[in-house]
Amino acid sequence: MVKKRTPQRTLAEMSALIQAWEASGQSRAAFCRAQGIGVWTFQYWQRRCSTPHKPVSANFVEIPPPPERAAGGTIRIKHPNGMELELDSTVSVTFLRDLLQW
């Protein structure tokens, strides 16, 4: 038996279908059957459409440097995407600003 491949839908298409379901008054299962969409696929798109996506640069927050720097040590910057940047603690604020393009 050959499994029929369903067409991939865009975020805009699925968002429109979610809105249509909300206005239809049908159960999720009945709406999905009528549209030929798997219930789990529909639930995935519901979660994806309801989660706000922030631009990556919005995750950075400016932190003023401490008034006194300890001799030695390192500065570690961790980004939510897993990237880490480790610098010597004597690096200047101007260098950091230029590096991060602020």
C-alpha positions as protocol buffer text, in pm:
chain_id: "A"
residue {
  index: 1
  type: MET
  ca { x: 0 y: 0 z: 0 }
}
residue {
  index: 2
  type: VAL
  ca { x: 139 y: 341 z: -100 }
}
residue {
  index: 3
  type: LYS
  ca { x: 88 y: 618 z: 151 }
}
residue {
  index: 4
  type: LYS
  ca { x: -53 y: 933 z: -2 }
}
residue {
  index: 5
  type: ARG
  ca { x: 160 y: 1239 z: 78 }
}
residue {
  index: 6
  type: THR
  ca { x: -37 y: 1539 z: 196 }
}
residue {
  index: 7
  type: PRO
  ca { x: 58 y: 1883 z: 69 }
}
residue {
  index: 8
  type: GLN
  ca { x: 257 y: 2102 z: 306 }
}
residue {
  index: 9
  type: ARG
  ca { x: 78 y: 2416 z: 413 }
}
residue {
  index: 10
  type: THR
  ca { x: 225 y: 2753 z: 498 }
}
residue {
  index: 11
  type: LEU
  ca { x: 187 y: 2933 z: 828 }
}
residue {
  index: 12
  type: ALA
  ca { x: -62 y: 3174 z: 668 }
}
residue {
  index: 13
  type: GLU
  ca { x: -273 y: 2888 z: 530 }
}
residue {
  index: 14
  type: MET
  ca { x: -285 y: 2707 z: 863 }
}
residue {
  index: 15
  type: SER
  ca { x: -360 y: 3029 z: 1049 }
}
residue {
  index: 16
  type: ALA
  ca { x: -658 y: 3085 z: 818 }
}
residue {
  index: 17
  type: LEU
  ca { x: -777 y: 2727 z: 876 }
}
residue {
  index: 18
  type: ILE
  ca { x: -751 y: 2771 z: 1254 }
}
residue {
  index: 19
  type: GLN
  ca { x: -961 y: 3086 z: 1231 }
}
residue {
  index: 20
  type: ALA
  ca { x: -1214 y: 2904 z: 1013 }
}
residue {
  index: 21
  type: TRP
  ca { x: -1236 y: 2621 z: 1269 }
}
residue {
  index: 22
  type: GLU
  ca { x: -1288 y: 2867 z: 1556 }
}
residue {
  index: 23
  type: ALA
  ca { x: -1576 y: 3030 z: 1365 }
}
residue {
  index: 24
  type: SER
  ca { x: -1726 y: 2698 z: 1249 }
}
residue {
  index: 25
  type: GLY
  ca { x: -1854 y: 2571 z: 1584 }
}
residue {
  index: 26
  type: GLN
  ca { x: -1742 y: 2219 z: 1486 }
}
residue {
  index: 27
  type: SER
  ca { x: -1533 y: 1994 z: 1703 }
}
residue {
  index: 28
  type: ARG
  ca { x: -1164 y: 1987 z: 1615 }
}
residue {
  index: 29
  type: ALA
  ca { x: -1192 y: 1626 z: 1497 }
}
residue {
  index: 30
  type: ALA
  ca { x: -1492 y: 1694 z: 1271 }
}
residue {
  index: 31
  type: PHE
  ca { x: -1328 y: 2002 z: 1120 }
}
residue {
  index: 32
  type: CYS
  ca { x: -1003 y: 1814 z: 1056 }
}
residue {
  index: 33
  type: ARG
  ca { x: -1188 y: 1525 z: 889 }
}
residue {
  index: 34
  type: ALA
  ca { x: -1375 y: 1767 z: 662 }
}
residue {
  index: 35
  type: GLN
  ca { x: -1051 y: 1944 z: 567 }
}
residue {
  index: 36
  type: GLY
  ca { x: -843 y: 1626 z: 531 }
}
residue {
  index: 37
  type: ILE
  ca { x: -602 y: 1730 z: 807 }
}
residue {
  index: 38
  type: GLY
  ca { x: -470 y: 1506 z: 1081 }
}
residue {
  index: 39
  type: VAL
  ca { x: -580 y: 1614 z: 1429 }
}
residue {
  index: 40
  type: TRP
  ca { x: -222 y: 1602 z: 1561 }
}
residue {
  index: 41
  type: THR
  ca { x: -102 y: 1813 z: 1269 }
}
residue {
  index: 42
  type: PHE
  ca { x: -378 y: 2064 z: 1336 }
}
residue {
  index: 43
  type: GLN
  ca { x: -285 y: 2080 z: 1707 }
}
residue {
  index: 44
  type: TYR
  ca { x: 79 y: 2136 z: 1615 }
}
residue {
  index: 45
  type: TRP
  ca { x: -19 y: 2431 z: 1397 }
}
residue {
  index: 46
  type: GLN
  ca { x: -244 y: 2569 z: 1672 }
}
residue {
  index: 47
  type: ARG
  ca { x: 51 y: 2577 z: 1910 }
}
residue {
  index: 48
  type: ARG
  ca { x: 282 y: 2721 z: 1647 }
}
residue {
  index: 49
  type: CYS
  ca { x: 37 y: 2996 z: 1550 }
}
residue {
  index: 50
  type: SER
  ca { x: -31 y: 3092 z: 1910 }
}
residue {
  index: 51
  type: THR
  ca { x: 336 y: 3121 z: 2013 }
}
residue {
  index: 52
  type: PRO
  ca { x: 474 y: 3468 z: 1946 }
}
residue {
  index: 53
  type: HIS
  ca { x: 812 y: 3462 z: 1773 }
}
residue {
  index: 54
  type: LYS
  ca { x: 1060 y: 3731 z: 1873 }
}
residue {
  index: 55
  type: PRO
  ca { x: 1349 y: 3837 z: 1655 }
}
residue {
  index: 56
  type: VAL
  ca { x: 1681 y: 3701 z: 1778 }
}
residue {
  index: 57
  type: SER
  ca { x: 1820 y: 4046 z: 1858 }
}
residue {
  index: 58
  type: ALA
  ca { x: 1532 y: 4107 z: 2102 }
}
residue {
  index: 59
  type: ASN
  ca { x: 1683 y: 3845 z: 2334 }
}
residue {
  index: 60
  type: PHE
  ca { x: 1982 y: 4065 z: 2418 }
}
residue {
  index: 61
  type: VAL
  ca { x: 1953 y: 4312 z: 2704 }
}
residue {
  index: 62
  type: GLU
  ca { x: 2203 y: 4589 z: 2768 }
}
residue {
  index: 63
  type: ILE
  ca { x: 2372 y: 4549 z: 3105 }
}
residue {
  index: 64
  type: PRO
  ca { x: 2585 y: 4837 z: 3233 }
}
residue {
  index: 65
  type: PRO
  ca { x: 2939 y: 4739 z: 3334 }
}
residue {
  index: 66
  type: PRO
  ca { x: 3013 y: 4711 z: 3706 }
}
residue {
  index: 67
  type: PRO
  ca { x: 3176 y: 5020 z: 3857 }
}
residue {
  index: 68
  type: GLU
  ca { x: 3481 y: 4822 z: 3971 }
}
residue {
  index: 69
  type: ARG
  ca { x: 3639 y: 4540 z: 3778 }
}
residue {
  index: 70
  type: ALA
  ca { x: 3814 y: 4255 z: 3951 }
}
residue {
  index: 71
  type: ALA
  ca { x: 4163 y: 4180 z: 3826 }
}
residue {
  index: 72
  type: GLY
  ca { x: 4169 y: 3877 z: 3599 }
}
residue {
  index: 73
  type: GLY
  ca { x: 3876 y: 3650 z: 3524 }
}
residue {
  index: 74
  type: THR
  ca { x: 3651 y: 3620 z: 3224 }
}
residue {
  index: 75
  type: ILE
  ca { x: 3319 y: 3749 z: 3096 }
}
residue {
  index: 76
  type: ARG
  ca { x: 3090 y: 3483 z: 2954 }
}
residue {
  index: 77
  type: ILE
  ca { x: 2788 y: 3576 z: 2739 }
}
residue {
  index: 78
  type: LYS
  ca { x: 2537 y: 3296 z: 2677 }
}
residue {
  index: 79
  type: HIS
  ca { x: 2267 y: 3332 z: 2413 }
}
residue {
  index: 80
  type: PRO
  ca { x: 1943 y: 3128 z: 2437 }
}
residue {
  index: 81
  type: ASN
  ca { x: 2030 y: 2956 z: 2106 }
}
residue {
  index: 82
  type: GLY
  ca { x: 2330 y: 2792 z: 2278 }
}
residue {
  index: 83
  type: MET
  ca { x: 2606 y: 3017 z: 2144 }
}
residue {
  index: 84
  type: GLU
  ca { x: 2860 y: 3131 z: 2405 }
}
residue {
  index: 85
  type: LEU
  ca { x: 3118 y: 3408 z: 2393 }
}
residue {
  index: 86
  type: GLU
  ca { x: 3397 y: 3416 z: 2650 }
}
residue {
  index: 87
  type: LEU
  ca { x: 3618 y: 3725 z: 2685 }
}
residue {
  index: 88
  type: ASP
  ca { x: 3890 y: 3844 z: 2919 }
}
residue {
  index: 89
  type: SER
  ca { x: 3741 y: 4071 z: 3187 }
}
residue {
  index: 90
  type: THR
  ca { x: 3978 y: 4353 z: 3092 }
}
residue {
  index: 91
  type: VAL
  ca { x: 3808 y: 4398 z: 2754 }
}
residue {
  index: 92
  type: SER
  ca { x: 3667 y: 4749 z: 2712 }
}
residue {
  index: 93
  type: VAL
  ca { x: 3299 y: 4836 z: 2693 }
}
residue {
  index: 94
  type: THR
  ca { x: 3368 y: 5011 z: 2361 }
}
residue {
  index: 95
  type: PHE
  ca { x: 3511 y: 4689 z: 2218 }
}
residue {
  index: 96
  type: LEU
  ca { x: 3206 y: 4491 z: 2334 }
}
residue {
  index: 97
  type: ARG
  ca { x: 2970 y: 4749 z: 2185 }
}
residue {
  index: 98
  type: ASP
  ca { x: 3153 y: 4732 z: 1851 }
}
residue {
  index: 99
  type: LEU
  ca { x: 3166 y: 4352 z: 1863 }
}
residue {
  index: 100
  type: LEU
  ca { x: 2791 y: 4322 z: 1927 }
}
residue {
  index: 101
  type: GLN
  ca { x: 2716 y: 4612 z: 1688 }
}
residue {
  index: 102
  type: TRP
  ca { x: 2513 y: 4816 z: 1939 }
}
